[in-house]
Amino acid sequence: MKIIFKQRKYKIAIVTSLALLLSTTVFAQTDEQKGLDISARSDRSDRGFGDSQVNLKMILRNAAGKESTRTLVLKTLEVPDENEGDKSIIVFDSPADISGTAILSHAKILDADDQWLYLPALKRIKRISSVNKSGPFVGSEFAFEDLTASELNKYKYMFIGIDTCGTLKCNKVERYPQYQYSGYTRQVAWIDTDIYQIRKIEFYERRGDLLKTLSISGYKKYTGNIWRAQHFVMKNHQTGKSTELIYSDYKFKTGLKDNDFQKSDLRSAR
Amino acid sequence: MKYIFKFIAIFVIAFPTVTHADKEKLSGYAAIESRVFTSDAQFSNQFNGVQSSLILQPEFSSQTVNGMEKFSFIPFARLDNRDTNRSHADLREAYWLHSDEQWELLVGVNRVFWGVAESNHLVDIINQTDQVDSVNGEEKLGQPMVNITTEQEWGRLSFFIMPLFRERTYPSEEGRLRSDAIVAKEVVYESRDEQRHVDLTLRYSHYIGEWDFGVYYFKGTGREPRFTSNGNQLTAQYDQIEQIGTDVQFTNGAWLWKFEGINRLQNNYRFNAVVGGFEYTLYQIANSAADLGLLLEYMHDSRDKNSAKAPPVEANDDFFLGARLALNDTSDSEMLMGVIIDRNDHSTVISLEAKRRLNSHWKLELESRWFNNTKENTLLSQLKEDSFIALRVARYF
């Protein structure tokens, strides 16, 4: 008995250590699944908006606090298929010298987007290369990839814990960009446990260092259960520069169609 | 001038009918430009030194809330202190556009650009070049037209009826960047209808995946004149032409592959011309925010050098090498440098264009062109003393 007991004890020890080993891997899977589930819930909470139109003010600040401002209109057409990106047109209103300049994007999930640029002074529509989404967008701290909708399948996910975010409780989820030419190795997103919206994102650049932090606030609920934030601040930790985005006059289901997101529409987009 | 007043009159009459329009916008710019010629003039009566201009281009547009009706009105004026022909006014745009889901109808004056290449705008044919405004061939005179377009799943089909021809602008006797002989005010047309010959164009364009392409047929008065010598003057002769043109771009990652080609029948004589090449972009060079684009294009033109047969052309067997630097800073600083090398006589034209925003309203632009090794090139040798640096300060509103 003693021996058996000992043996059993030994067995139990092996089993428990095995179980422990297993559990860590099992938990690891769960963390990935959990990260995906949280992100999916967050992403899907704004599905079904159809199309939207919003005014956007961008305030760029350098390290010394010197400001410059851009205003633009962003029109988006939701493409329901999760394996395809949305279509959007950005039209600049100011500064005055780029007024009427417009960019059309047919977003892809893992490939380069189809993108066209309209230059009103020459009345020229140019197909442009879009492999590089990580460069600064109109001199701001936002890269094009930070601005386009955070489509679910653009990342792989991992739940890494619970943290406070302001007065709320947040899930911390790490996201790993799947796009080959992304400027980031990983991002950490704070998604609140109340309405499942992103409150903060840290961006880690290719070398692995923290590059930027994005803070998102002013969430408002629109008809159809659509949540939209009004205020974004991107702070670059390496240069001390920051960019603030203020969204206003959100309009949904304005009747925009696929036809309004063709390249010739860039000319009359203003 | 008469022509401009006529259009302004039509607009003043037509405008009250759209005063219920809901989105109105007044924008545009005013600029001061100074052009410095580094050498003394080659020909008699040309000025030396600095040439200065005042430029005004207000832009008024108005559209209904649903976007179906749109008016655009863009007059342009330049006042030059050295060249009387360079002081000129034009209507760049003055049109009414009606568009619904699949159809567009535009009536009035408009500018239309076609093409993909940087060194030579070969297929671009709707508008006449405003040569006195800039030698880069990118400034165009407004073209009166009726334009009907349909946008379908299978592409865009656009038909142009152009009832009034615009003559190319040339420097006056005191002006720089001209040939020895001055281009006379009186011109000759092949068509009996002269300036009122109705020109027609049909263009189809579309894109499939990474390919963007267009093809058109043009029949009417050719925009490029031939010249006949008339004492110490040149007479511009505008022939009737038929032209087929195509432009293609293949966008593959950081590579843009470009091609333009034309086949033209002019003066009972048929010829081809092509321009093709690539632009490759290096992103965020040396860990900065700047992008550097490298350009290489080749131009070929099979037309006869005899001016009795075809209009003169510079880019007949030439390479273009260029670099585009975009700093991606808050001032949108940008620079395009390039050199066109003639493979036969080894003449070169070096160009530099740079721009930078000074603040939310002011912008600074620089343009420079250098003509080198031109002695065996009959066209460029006329410009051998005309290398210049131009600086422009513009106030946008």
Interface residues (C-beta under 8 A of the other chain):
Chain A: L60 N62 S68 T69 S94 P95 A96 D97 I98 S99 G100 A112 D114 L122 K123 R124 K126 R127 I128 S129 V131 N132 S134 G135 P136 V138 G139 S140 K257 N259 Q262 K263 S264 S268 R270
Chain B: K25 S27 Y29 S61 Q63 G67 K70 L97 S99 E101 Q102 R111 V112 F113 G115 V116 E138 T149 E151 R156 Y207 D212 Q249 T251 G253 A254 W255 L256 T281 Y283 Q284 A289 D291 N328 D329 T330 S331 D332 R357 N359 S360 H361 K363 A394 Y396 F397
